[in-house]
Each structure stands twice: as C-alpha cells, then as structure tokens.
C-alpha cells in the first residue's frame, strides 16, 4: 500500500490498510459486513494523521473541500439500484 | 471551461477492480511514481444502504512545467481530495476528486465510475468511465485561462494512458499473488491431511 504524507503515521496506516483490504474483499463485497471491523485500527491512524494535517495547515483546506462536495454526497449516498 | 472524458474496459471482475482500486498507487504500479502518499481521512458504512463512503487525501509530486509554476506559485507537492462511494448492491464505485492546491486559481473536478460491463459478453469485465471539468479561475486574459485549461486537459489525456497501464499491472500482480496464496493453502491442507492420515 501507499505511504502516509506523515512518515510517523506509516506503521499505523499500514496496519489499518491491511485490515481494511481484507475486510473489504472478504466480508464487505460478499454482503457479510454490518460494520467496519477495522475501526479501532483506523482511529489510531486517524489520531496520528489529524495531528499532522493540523500542523501543516491542511485540515482547513480539507474542510472547505468537504463543503464543496455536499452535492456529490447527496447524489451518491442514495442507492443507485433504486 | 474545458471538459475531458475517457472510457476504458478492464478484463477483470468488478470485485477485483474495486478491491484493487484501493491499492492502485502501491509499489506494484510502476506508472505512479508521482503519487507520494495516499491517506484515508474518514470512512463510514451506511447501515441501511451499505454504501461505503471514503475520504482520501492524495499527495503528488508537483510536476507542472516551470511556466505554470511561475504563474501559479511554486510548491513541491500538490494535494487532491477524493470522496468515493461504493454501492455493493448496484456494483458501482463512484469517485469524486478535486484539487486542493491552487484551488483559488484552477478548479479541476473529476468523477470516475467503475461498473460491471453489460451483457453476457461483459462477464468478468469492468468499465471505467472518467469525466473532468476544468475551469481556470484566475483573473486576467482569456488567452491565459485558455492556455492553462488546455494544458490541464492534455495532462489528463497523458495520465489516462499511464493510469490504465499502471492499474493493469496492479490487477495482474494481485491475481497472481491471490492464486499463489490459494495454492499455498491447498498444499497446506493436503500435507496437513496426509499428516493426520499417517
């Protein structure tokens, strides 16, 4: 998998990414997932990443982009199959 | 304002494509050295629709030519914000991206959709559809805006070829690795079974 923009988060990211990929292919796509089982690993990685984004001032750029993306959320969070 | 679109087909199932899409920029991809990092910002699973929403931040090496950098400002890296939606029942992945870097001067909005190819002939194949809207926001001459927009469209055209080549490689290696793992498990079972029988 790819690296993190914050090298200090690489280990946590790798742990989470492997967990997610396994969950996605073996459970989620087969319809056997009710929740994201890798959430605890994600939270550890996210705590590390959030700090790095804040330090670099990227968090605000992301917040703005998130607002710009609201229309896409409205459109694509609806099931396409009807 | 300029538009870019492309359509490609991959000879892999939607399940394989959608899984490997998460590691599109890993080391197996020898065409994506410009992608330095891919970070997941948020990930949520909607319990009623099962739609998986993921926000990612993609960090790229700045590869704009000097004339454009002089005009827009010099930065070593450029950032892209991407939100993807996986609908497992409809078998559809939609990815919406926008640039964070130079966003006050140039707006690039891209949508990529992966769906299974239609009909009997499309079995085990996946369609990739990409469209992008490019708008130069900087004030000044229309001529400059046009030049910047045209340059960005040309980059999309070049990257579409490289992107396909790199992703094909990721898909091929992934299939190989998966087959090896399955064979390994099979051998372990045979040997394990033999040990029990002995």
Interface residues (C-beta under 8 A of the other chain):
Chain A: X1 X2 X3 X4 X5 X6 X9 X13 X16 X17 X20 X21 X24 X25 X28 X29 X31 X33 X34 X35 X36 X42 X45 X46 X49 X53 X58 X61 X62 X64 X65 X66 X68 X69 X72 X73 X76 X77 X78 X79 X80 X81
Chain B: X15 X18 X19 X22 X23 X25 X26 X35 X36 X37 X38 X39 X40 X41 X42 X43 X44 X45 X46 X47 X49 X50 X51 X52 X53 X55 X57 X59 X79 X81 X83 X85 X86 X87 X88 X89 X90 X92 X94 X96 X98 X100 X103 X111
